[in-house]
Amino acid sequence: MSEELDDAKKQLTAWKEASIRVSKRQSYTVNGRSITFANTAEIKDMITYWRSEVNRLTRGGIRVRRVKFID
């Protein structure tokens, strides 16, 4: 699971860096070639997703809050 957690942390870091790049400039052109970054909504969704994955893996999986026994 450690490898999975490391991968999730790397993804979260990469999407945070993408957010910073997009906040500075949405697209640019160099030597006639144009590059457009992902839209901010997609980046926000991915940051939320990977943050929840890191939290889930850090906690060690599913947490049980309540158990109800039925006779």
Sequence and secondary structure as in RCSB ss.txt:
>XXXX:A:sequence
MSEELDDAKKQLTAWKEASIRVSKRQSYTVNGRSITFANTAEIKDMITYWRSEVNRLTRGGIRVRRVKFID
>XXXX:A:secstr
 HHHHHHHHHHHHHHHHHHHHHHH SEEEETTEEEE   HHHHHHHHHHHHHHHHHHHHTS          
